[in-house]
Amino acid sequence: MVEEIKTEELKSIVKSFRLMPSEDAKLPKLIEYAHKAGYLTKPSFQEFMLLALNCAYTRLKDEYEKKKGRR
């Protein structure tokens, strides 16, 4: 018997936000540093944002667990 594997399409969600000119000027350098350090497979804004979100999640989770452990 052969099973048919159904694949789901990846859904793309568009999030937009505004940057100040000074913040926008820093982005290319930050992306370049992250790529050279090996955190990004390619120097793209999307990969950088995913890295930033993962870093924020890890930090918030660690801080929450520290607070939870103190109680």
N, C-alpha and C positions, 0 to 999 in steps of 0.2 A: 504494500500500500504506500503510495507517495503522498506526502503531506504538502499542501500548498502553504507557503509562508507569505503572510501579508505584511507589507512594509508600510509604515505610516510616513507621510510626507513631513519633512521638517517644517514647522511653522515659524515664520520669521516675525518677530515683534519689533516694531520700530519705536525707539525711545529717543526723544530729543530734549536738549537742554541748551541753555545759553552760557557762553563763556565770556569773561571779560577779555579785552585784547591782551592784557598781560598774561592771563592764564593760557590763552590760545597760543601765545608766543612760546610758552614753556613746553607745550605738548610734543613737538617734533624731537626735541632733545631728550625728553623723558622716554619716548618710544624708542629712540635710538639706544639709549643706555640699557633699557630693559631687554632689547633684542641682543645687544652685545654681551650682556650678562647671562644670556641663555634662558631668560624667562619667557620669551616670545619666539615662536618658530619663524615668524615673518614680521617685519616691522609695520604692522597695520594698527590703525586706531581701534578697530573692533577687538583685536586680540589684546590690546593694551587695556581696554575697558573691562574685558573679562578678567584679566589679571587683577585689576584694581578692585573689582567686585569680590573676587575670591580672597584677596588680601583683607579687605574690610570684613568679610564674613568670618574669616579665621580670627582676626583680632577681637571682634565683638563676642564671638563664641568663647574665646579664652578669658576675656574680661568677665563675662557672665559666669563662667565656671569658677573663677577665682572668688567672685562675690558670693556665689552660692556655697562655696566651701567654707567661707568665714562664718556663716550663720550657725 
